Amino acid sequence: MSSSSSTIAPPAPAKAGDAAFGIQIATGLIGILLAVLIAGFNESVTKIAMPDIRGAMGYSYDQSTWLIAVYAATSVTAMAFAPWCAVTFTFRKFVIVAMGAFAVIALLCPFAPNFEALLALRAMQGLLGGAMPPMLMSVALRYLPPKVKLYGLGTYALTATFGPSFGIPLAAWSVDKLGWQFAFWQVIPMCLLSMTLVSWGMPKDPLRLERFKTFNTQGFLLGAPAIIMIVLGLEQGQRLDWLNSALVELLLGGGLLLMLLFLRNEWNHALPFFKVQILKKRNLAFSLITLGGILFIMGATINIPYNYLAAVHHYRPLDATPALLLVAVPQFLFIPLVVAMLNNKLVDCRYMLAAGLALLGCACYLGTQVTSEWHRDNFYAIQLIQAVAQPMVVIPVIMLSVTGLDARDGPFASAWFNTLKGFAGVAAGCVIEVLSLKREHFHSTVLVDQLGNSGLNPQAHAMGDVAHRIEQQVTVLTSADLYLYVAIACIVLIPLVAILPTRIFPPSVSK
């Protein structure tokens, strides 16, 4: 393929004269942030409310797992190709159309005539929702001046800290108070607000449809099915017993083969979706390596108390809300504070990252002391430490991934970071699920053996109580184990911070 360099080169971030930063651009950025949160809320709310959804619509458990898996697969796929679409169709038009379609699909989901129709709607909604996270990072890199660029990237941290913690309370409120249909409908008002803010705030850039002449067709045809197959394989692996299932073997094996061919194509293509050569950037490579560990840590610290309270004390999602909000709500205070500190050239973001990991490790060590007597209040100290530590971890990783890159590498960094974030989130969820199941089986076997060797012969009417107490202790011991694993993951990541990344300065002082 031959074309001029001016045609194939990705657009550089806007210069001062392109669109002056002010209240209008800030409003547009808030609208895109809301769009990203909407996509995350939709995924987490429907996942939490899935028992209500499948009960109301008459679907089996297996069918519900495919609804969750397909949304995740198409969402991660969209993250890979959304930066190209946004440059071609402009941020403003792309986000407005995506959010409008997202709202329409949300409205239609409860009325799906059959499972296949709902599966198709969720797949389309996953594509639209997954396209939003790269928009936020790309807009912050393109339009924000150096002095406030780090604050714009800090808003992206909300999607990893506030969003997941707030999803469960939102699911509890919308389903318990309004009905199962609002597991889908709760995003509609937010979509309309996001569209309004983006419509007024984002610049009306011209379309660049000429980019279709150099569209990376082979890359798309290899990359899209590769990502979908891998994510579906990971999502369904535990249920289908991993490589003992021919379907999982096909999904993972075929997906990995296509991924290798995709990366080979990207290495040689003039206008790739993924610039593989950019991984030579030491700090970006470090950020991508550590991203999986950080998402495992954060995913586990959200799920452990919620699952414990539900299993041991029969808390409904609404009952667990105060503990979860204690992590979510303070982010609006702690994220600006962390950004303000990192915007000072005297503060090394590597030290901030190491301190955040140490705090998370301390919180998880406290969690290893969990007993069956713990209730919601006993988790408050752990949750508050996490609320402080999470932005200290996420913001430095974002900063390391994009600061100091060449202007033209911004879209590629966004594609890498967001797609790997999507992959890592799915993989981290699988690891947590596998570890939980294995530890539950182990503790259950040990406790039952101990009961059998004790010589006790409980009466038949007491067997139900004994079984309940064993189940309760299995959950307690598994929760303690998971907290220990997360603490170990924090400890393992800290030395990498000292070895791999190099010192960087905030954008306001970078030269």
C-alpha positions in Angstrom: 0.0 0.0 0.0 1.4 3.4 -0.9 0.3 6.7 0.4 1.8 10.0 1.5 3.0 10.3 5.1 0.5 13.1 5.6 -2.3 10.7 4.9 -1.1 7.8 7.0 0.1 9.7 10.0 -2.2 9.9 13.0 -3.2 13.3 14.0 -1.1 15.2 16.5 -2.8 16.6 19.6 -4.3 20.0 19.0 -2.2 23.0 19.3 -3.0 26.2 21.2 -4.8 27.7 18.2 -7.0 24.7 17.5 -9.4 24.9 20.5 -8.6 27.1 23.5 -9.2 25.4 26.8 -12.0 26.8 28.8 -15.3 26.0 30.3 -16.6 24.7 27.0 -13.8 22.1 26.6 -14.1 21.2 30.3 -17.8 20.6 29.9 -17.2 18.3 27.0 -14.6 16.4 29.0 -17.1 15.9 31.8 -19.6 14.7 29.2 -17.2 12.1 28.0 -16.2 11.1 31.5 -19.9 10.5 32.2 -20.1 8.4 29.0 -17.3 6.2 30.3 -18.9 5.8 33.7 -22.2 5.0 32.0 -20.6 2.1 30.1 -19.0 0.8 33.3 -22.2 1.1 35.3 -24.2 -0.7 32.6 -21.8 -3.7 32.7 -21.6 -3.9 36.5 -25.3 -3.2 37.2 -26.5 -5.8 34.8 -24.0 -8.3 36.1 -25.1 -7.8 39.7 -28.8 -7.8 38.7 -28.5 -10.8 36.4 -30.4 -13.2 38.8 -33.4 -10.8 38.7 -33.1 -10.4 34.9 -32.9 -14.1 34.1 -35.8 -14.8 36.6 -38.0 -12.2 35.0 -37.1 -13.1 31.4 -37.1 -16.9 31.9 -33.4 -17.5 31.0 -31.2 -20.2 32.4 -27.9 -19.6 34.3 -25.9 -20.7 31.2 -27.7 -18.2 29.0 -27.0 -15.4 31.5 -23.3 -16.1 31.4 -23.3 -15.6 27.7 -25.0 -12.3 28.1 -22.2 -11.2 30.4 -19.4 -12.7 28.3 -20.6 -11.2 25.0 -20.9 -7.7 26.5 -17.3 -8.0 27.8 -15.9 -9.4 24.6 -17.4 -6.7 22.3 -16.5 -4.0 24.9 -12.8 -4.9 24.9 -12.8 -5.2 21.1 -14.2 -1.7 20.7 -11.4 -0.3 22.9 -8.9 -1.4 20.3 -10.4 0.3 17.3 -12.3 3.3 18.9 -9.3 5.8 18.6 -9.3 5.3 14.8 -13.1 5.9 14.7 -12.9 9.0 16.8 -10.3 10.6 14.7 -12.2 9.7 11.5 -15.7 10.8 12.7 -14.5 13.4 15.3 -14.8 13.0 19.0 -18.0 15.0 19.2 -20.0 13.1 16.6 -18.7 9.7 17.6 -19.6 10.1 21.3 -23.0 11.6 20.6 -24.0 8.9 18.2 -22.7 6.2 20.4 -24.5 7.4 23.5 -27.7 7.9 21.6 -27.6 4.3 20.3 -26.6 3.1 23.7 -29.7 4.6 25.3 -32.0 3.2 22.6 -30.6 -0.3 23.1 -31.0 0.1 26.9 -34.6 1.0 26.3 -35.2 -2.1 24.1 -33.4 -4.7 26.1 -36.3 -5.6 28.5 -38.6 -6.1 25.5 -36.3 -8.5 23.6 -38.6 -11.2 22.2 -36.1 -14.0 22.8 -32.6 -14.8 24.1 -30.9 -14.4 20.7 -32.3 -10.9 20.3 -31.2 -9.8 23.8 -27.7 -11.3 23.1 -27.4 -9.3 19.9 -28.5 -6.1 21.7 -26.0 -6.7 24.5 -23.2 -7.3 21.9 -24.0 -4.0 20.2 -24.2 -2.2 23.5 -20.8 -3.6 24.5 -19.3 -2.2 21.3 -20.7 1.2 22.0 -19.8 1.2 25.7 -16.3 -0.1 25.1 -15.5 2.7 22.7 -15.9 5.3 25.4 -12.8 4.9 27.7 -10.3 5.6 24.9 -12.2 8.8 24.1 -11.6 10.2 27.6 -7.8 9.6 27.5 -7.5 10.8 23.9 -9.4 14.0 24.6 -7.4 14.8 27.7 -4.2 14.3 25.7 -5.3 16.3 22.8 -7.2 19.3 24.2 -5.9 20.0 27.7 -3.0 22.4 28.2 0.0 21.1 30.1 -0.9 22.7 33.4 -4.2 20.9 33.7 -3.5 17.8 31.5 -2.8 15.7 34.6 -6.1 16.7 36.1 -7.8 15.5 32.9 -6.0 12.2 33.1 -7.0 12.1 36.8 -10.6 12.0 35.7 -9.8 8.8 33.8 -8.8 7.3 37.2 -12.4 7.7 38.3 -13.4 4.9 35.8 -11.1 2.5 37.7 -11.7 3.6 41.2 -15.2 5.2 41.6 -17.0 3.3 38.8 -16.5 -0.3 40.0 -17.3 0.5 43.6 -20.4 2.5 42.8 -21.8 -0.1 40.4 -23.0 -2.4 43.1 -24.9 0.3 45.1 -26.4 1.6 41.8 -27.6 -1.9 40.9 -29.1 -2.4 44.4 -31.0 0.9 44.3 -32.3 0.6 40.7 -33.4 -3.0 40.9 -34.7 -3.1 44.5 -36.5 0.3 44.3 -37.6 0.6 40.7 -37.7 -2.9 39.2 -35.5 -5.3 37.2 -36.1 -3.3 34.0 -34.0 -0.5 35.5 -31.0 -2.7 35.5 -31.0 -1.6 31.8 -32.9 1.7 32.0 -30.9 3.4 34.7 -28.3 4.6 32.1 -30.8 6.4 29.9 -31.0 9.7 31.8 -27.2 9.8 32.1 -26.8 9.1 28.3 -29.0 12.1 27.5 -27.0 14.3 29.9 -23.7 13.1 28.4 -24.9 13.8 24.9 -25.9 17.3 25.9 -22.6 18.1 27.6 -20.6 16.7 24.7 -22.7 18.5 22.1 -22.1 21.9 23.6 -18.6 21.3 24.9 -16.6 19.5 22.2 -15.2 21.3 19.2 -17.0 20.7 15.8 -14.0 19.2 14.0 -14.3 18.3 10.4 -14.9 14.7 9.4 -11.9 12.8 8.0 -13.5 10.2 5.9 -10.5 10.1 3.6 -8.9 7.9 6.2 -11.0 5.0 4.9 -8.6 4.9 1.9 -5.8 3.7 4.2 -8.0 1.6 6.5 -6.2 -1.3 8.0 -8.7 -3.9 6.8 -6.5 -6.9 7.4 -5.7 -5.8 10.9 -9.4 -5.3 11.7 -10.3 -8.7 10.3 -7.6 -10.4 12.4 -7.8 -8.3 15.5 -11.5 -8.1 16.1 -12.2 -11.9 16.1 -9.0 -12.5 18.0 -10.0 -10.3 20.9 -13.6 -11.6 20.9 -12.5 -15.2 21.0 -9.9 -14.7 23.8 -12.3 -12.8 26.0 -15.2 -15.3 25.4 -12.8 -18.1 26.3 -11.7 -16.4 29.5 -15.3 -15.6 30.5 -16.6 -19.1 29.8 -13.5 -21.0 30.9 -14.4 -21.7 34.5 -17.9 -22.7 33.8 -16.9 -25.1 31.0 -13.8 -26.5 32.8 -11.2 -24.7 30.7 -9.2 -26.9 28.4 -11.4 -29.9 29.1 -13.9 -28.1 26.8 -13.5 -28.2 23.1 -15.2 -24.9 22.8 -12.8 -23.1 25.2 -9.9 -24.8 23.5 -11.1 -23.4 20.1 -11.8 -19.9 21.5 -8.4 -19.5 23.3 -6.3 -21.4 20.8 -7.8 -19.8 17.7 -7.9 -16.4 19.4 -4.2 -16.5 20.4 -3.2 -17.6 16.8 -5.2 -14.7 15.3 -3.7 -12.4 17.8 -0.1 -13.3 16.8 -1.1 -12.7 13.1 -2.7 -9.4 14.1 0.4 -8.2 15.9 2.6 -9.2 13.0 0.4 -7.2 10.7 0.5 -4.2 13.0 4.2 -4.3 13.1 4.5 -3.9 9.3 1.4 -1.8 8.5 1.8 1.9 7.6 -1.2 3.0 9.7 -1.7 0.3 12.4 -4.3 0.3 15.1 -1.6 -0.8 17.5 1.9 0.5 17.1 3.9 -2.4 18.4 7.2 -0.4 18.3 5.8 1.9 21.0 6.4 -0.9 23.5 10.1 0.0 23.4 9.1 3.0 25.6 10.1 1.8 29.0 7.5 3.5 31.1 4.6 2.5 28.8 5.8 -1.1 28.9 6.0 -1.0 32.7 2.5 0.5 32.9 1.0 -2.3 30.8 2.9 -5.0 32.7 1.7 -3.8 36.1 -1.9 -3.0 34.9 -3.0 -6.6 35.2 -1.7 -6.9 38.8 -3.3 -3.6 39.8 -6.7 -4.5 38.3 -6.5 -7.9 40.1 -5.8 -6.1 43.4 -8.6 -3.6 42.9 -11.2 -6.1 41.7 -10.5 -8.5 44.6 -10.7 -5.7 47.2 -14.1 -4.7 45.9 -15.5 -8.3 45.6 -14.2 -9.8 48.8 -16.3 -7.8 51.4 -19.3 -7.8 49.1 -19.2 -11.6 48.7 -18.4 -12.2 52.3 -21.3 -10.1 53.6 -23.7 -11.8 51.2 -22.6 -15.3 52.0 -22.0 -15.2 55.7 -24.6 -12.6 56.9 -27.0 -12.7 53.9 -26.6 -9.0 53.1 -28.5 -7.8 50.1 -26.6 -5.4 47.8 -28.4 -2.5 49.3 -27.2 -3.6 52.8 -23.6 -3.6 51.7 -23.8 -0.2 50.1 -22.3 1.9 52.9 -19.1 -0.1 52.9 -18.8 0.2 49.1 -19.6 3.9 49.0 -16.8 4.4 51.5 -14.4 3.6 48.7 -16.3 5.2 45.8 -17.4 8.7 47.1 -14.0 9.9 48.6 -12.4 9.5 45.2 -13.8 12.9 44.3 -11.6 14.3 47.1 -8.5 12.1 47.0 -8.0 12.1 43.2 -7.6 15.9 42.9 -5.3 15.8 46.0 -3.1 13.1 44.4 -3.0 14.9 41.1 -2.1 18.2 42.8 0.9 16.4 44.5 2.0 14.7 41.3 1.8 18.0 39.4 4.7 19.2 41.5 8.0 18.4 40.0 9.5 17.6 43.4 7.2 14.6 43.8 8.3 11.4 42.0 5.2 9.5 40.8 7.2 6.2 41.3 7.3 6.8 45.1 3.6 7.7 45.0 2.9 4.4 43.3 5.0 2.4 45.7 3.3 4.1 48.7 -0.1 3.3 47.3 0.8 -0.4 46.8 2.1 -0.5 50.3 -1.1 1.0 51.7 -3.2 -1.5 49.7 -1.1 -4.3 51.0 -1.6 -3.1 54.6 -5.4 -2.9 54.0 -5.4 -6.5 52.7 -3.3 -7.7 55.6 -6.0 -6.3 58.0 -8.5 -8.2 55.9 -6.7 -11.5 56.6 -7.9 -11.2 60.2 -11.6 -11.6 59.1 -13.8 -13.9 61.2 -17.4 -15.0 61.1 -18.2 -12.2 63.6 -17.3 -9.4 61.2 -20.1 -7.3 59.9 -20.2 -4.3 57.6 -18.7 -1.9 60.2 -15.6 -4.1 60.5 -14.7 -3.4 56.9 -14.8 0.4 57.2 -11.2 0.8 58.1 -10.0 -1.4 55.3 -12.3 0.4 52.8 -11.1 3.8 53.9 -7.5 2.8 53.4 -8.3 1.6 50.0 -10.1 4.8 49.1 -6.8 6.7 49.9 -4.6 4.1 48.2 -6.4 3.5 44.9 -5.8 6.9 43.3 -2.2 6.7 44.5 -1.8 3.6 42.4 -3.9 4.3 39.4 -2.9 7.9 38.6 0.9 7.3 38.6 0.4 4.3 36.2 -1.6 6.5 33.8 1.0 9.2 34.1 3.8 6.8 33.4 2.0 5.4 30.4 1.4 8.7 28.5 3.8 11.3 29.8 6.8 11.9 27.7 5.5 10.2 24.6 5.8 11.9 21.2 2.6 13.8 20.3 1.7 11.4 17.5 2.0 8.4 19.7 -0.9 9.5 21.9 -3.7 7.6 20.1 -1.5 4.5 20.0 -0.8 4.7 23.8 -4.5 5.2 24.4 -5.3 2.1 22.3 -2.7 0.0 24.1 -3.6 1.1 27.6 -7.4 0.8 27.3 -7.4 -2.5 25.4 -4.9 -4.0 27.9 -7.0 -2.6 30.7 -10.1 -4.4 29.3 -8.2 -7.7 28.8 -6.6 -7.4 32.3 -10.0 -6.7 33.9 -11.4 -9.9 32.4 -8.3 -12.0 33.2 -8.2 -10.6 36.8 -11.9 -11.6 37.3 -11.1 -15.1 36.0 -8.1 -15.4 38.4 -10.2 -14.3 41.4 -12.9 -16.8 40.4 -10.5 -19.7 40.0 -8.7 -18.9 43.3 -12.0 -18.5 45.2 -13.3 -21.9 43.9 -10.1 -23.7 44.6 -9.8 -22.4 48.2 -13.5 -23.1 48.8 -13.0 -26.7 47.8 -9.8 -27.0 49.9 -11.3 -25.5 53.1 -14.6 -27.5 52.6 -12.6 -30.8 52.3 -10.5 -30.0 55.4 -13.4 -29.0 57.6 -15.5 -32.0 56.6 -12.6 -34.3 57.3 -12.0 -32.7 60.7 -15.6 -33.1 61.5 -15.5 -36.8 60.5 -12.4 -37.4 62.5 -13.7 -35.7 65.6 -16.0 -38.6 66.4 -19.0 -36.3 66.8 -22.3 -37.7 65.7 -24.8 -34.8 65.4 -28.4 -35.6 65.3 -30.2 -35.4 62.0 -32.1 -32.3 62.9 -28.7 -30.6 63.7 -27.1 -31.5 60.4 -28.5 -28.5 58.6 -27.0 -26.2 61.2 -23.6 -28.0 61.0 -23.7 -27.7 57.2 -24.5 -24.0 57.4 -21.6 -23.4 59.9 -19.2 -25.2 57.7 -20.3 -23.2 54.7 -19.9 -20.0 56.7 -16.4 -20.9 57.8 -15.4 -21.9 54.2 -16.4 -18.4 53.1 -14.5 -16.8 56.0 -11.3 -18.8 55.3 -11.5 -18.2 51.6 -11.9 -14.4 52.1 -8.9 -14.4 54.3 -6.9 -16.3 51.7 -7.9 -13.9 49.0 -6.9 -10.9 51.1 -3.5 -12.6 51.6 -3.0 -13.3 47.9 -3.8 -9.6 47.1 -1.4 -8.5 49.8 1.3 -10.7 48.2 0.5 -9.2 44.8 1.1 -5.7 46.2 4.4 -6.7 47.7 5.6 -8.3 44.4 4.7 -5.2 42.4 6.6 -2.8 44.7 10.2 -3.9 43.6 9.2 -3.6 40.0 8.4 0.1 40.6 12.1 0.6 41.7 13.5 -1.4 38.8 11.6 -0.8 35.6 10.2 2.8 35.2 12.3 5.9 34.8 11.7 9.2 36.5 9.3 11.5 34.7 8.0 15.0 35.4 4.4 16.2 35.1 3.3 17.6 31.8 3.4 21.1 33.2 7.2 21.0 33.5 8.1 18.4 30.8 10.3 19.7 28.1 
